[in-house]
Amino acid sequence: MSSHPGKAPITTRDRRQRRYPRYRCEFMVVTTLFFGNQYQKLEAHCKDLSEAGMGLLLAAEVPIGEVVSLNFCLPGLTEAWELRAVLRHRRGFHYGFEFLSLPQERSVFLQKYVDGLPRAD
C-alpha cells in the first residue's frame, strides 16, 4: 500500500513497454515533407535507432501522423537508404518516426546492425 493517500505505487508494469529497444546512433538524415503545396527537404539529426524506427532532432513543425521520406546512410556503410516513415511521437524538436513498409532484407540487416550499438533506453 502506498504511503501517500490517493496515489498508486509506480511499478514497472505501469510503464508502457516498447516493442523494440532503442539504440544510440548519430548521423544526418534528410527528411522530405509535403508543406503547403510543395515538397521540402529538411536536414535532421538521428539520435536513436531501433528495428522499427528512429528518433530525430528536427527543427520544424510536423504534425503527428504525417508520412515523410527519410534518406540516410548508416554509420560505417556507403549505401544510402530511403524509407517512408510516419510520425508517431513528438516532444519539442525530438520526433519519433516509425518505418513503413521496411523490406525484409533491410529489417534483418537493421536487427543485426543495432545489436552492436549501445542502448538508449
C-alpha positions in Angstrom: 0.0 0.0 0.0 1.2 3.5 -0.8 2.2 5.9 2.0 0.5 8.7 0.0 -3.3 8.5 0.1 -4.9 8.5 -3.4 -1.6 7.6 -5.2 -0.9 4.1 -6.5 2.6 2.9 -6.3 4.5 3.0 -9.5 5.7 -0.4 -10.8 7.5 -1.3 -14.0 4.2 -2.9 -15.2 2.7 0.6 -15.2 5.2 1.9 -17.8 4.4 1.3 -21.4 6.7 -1.4 -22.8 8.4 -0.7 -26.2 8.1 -3.3 -28.9 11.8 -2.7 -29.9 14.7 -1.4 -27.8 16.3 1.9 -28.9 20.0 2.2 -29.5 22.2 5.3 -29.6 23.2 6.2 -33.1 24.1 9.6 -34.5 24.0 10.5 -38.2 22.4 13.0 -40.6 19.1 12.3 -42.2 17.4 14.3 -45.0 13.6 14.3 -44.5 11.2 15.1 -47.3 7.9 16.5 -46.2 4.9 18.0 -48.0 4.3 21.6 -46.8 1.5 23.6 -48.3 1.6 22.7 -52.0 5.2 21.6 -52.3 7.8 19.1 -51.0 10.5 20.4 -48.8 13.7 18.8 -47.8 15.0 19.4 -44.2 18.1 18.2 -42.5 17.6 16.2 -39.3 19.9 14.5 -36.8 19.3 10.9 -35.8 19.7 10.4 -32.0 18.4 6.9 -31.6 17.6 3.9 -33.9 15.6 0.7 -33.5 14.5 -2.1 -35.7 11.2 -0.3 -36.4 12.1 3.4 -36.5 14.3 6.3 -35.4 14.3 9.3 -33.2 15.3 12.6 -34.9 16.1 16.1 -33.9 14.2 18.2 -36.5 13.8 22.0 -36.4 10.3 22.0 -37.9 6.6 21.7 -37.0 5.5 18.3 -38.2 2.0 17.0 -37.2 1.6 13.6 -35.6 0.6 11.1 -38.2 2.5 12.8 -41.0 4.2 10.5 -43.5 7.7 11.6 -44.6 10.6 10.2 -46.7 13.8 9.6 -44.8 17.1 9.5 -46.7 20.2 8.5 -44.7 23.4 6.4 -44.7 24.1 4.3 -41.6 27.5 5.0 -40.0 30.1 2.7 -41.4 28.1 2.0 -44.6 28.2 3.6 -48.0 24.8 2.6 -49.3 22.1 5.3 -48.8 18.7 4.2 -47.5 15.4 5.9 -48.5 12.4 4.8 -46.4 9.0 6.2 -45.7 8.0 6.7 -42.1 5.1 8.0 -40.1 5.5 10.4 -37.2 4.3 8.6 -34.0 5.6 10.8 -31.2 6.9 14.3 -30.6 8.5 16.1 -27.6 9.8 19.5 -28.5 12.0 19.1 -31.5 12.6 15.4 -30.9 10.5 13.3 -33.2 9.8 9.6 -33.2 9.3 8.0 -36.6 8.1 4.5 -37.3 9.3 2.9 -40.6 6.6 2.0 -43.1 7.0 -1.0 -45.5 10.6 -1.8 -44.4 11.7 -4.5 -46.9 12.5 -7.9 -45.2 16.2 -7.8 -46.1 16.6 -4.3 -44.6 14.7 -5.4 -41.5 17.1 -8.3 -40.9 20.1 -6.2 -41.6 18.9 -3.5 -39.2 18.3 -6.1 -36.4 22.0 -7.2 -36.7 23.2 -3.6 -37.1 21.6 -2.2 -33.9 22.7 -5.2 -31.9 26.2 -3.8 -31.8 25.2 -0.3 -30.6 24.8 1.0 -27.0 21.3 1.0 -25.6 19.5 4.4 -25.5 16.6 3.3 -23.1 
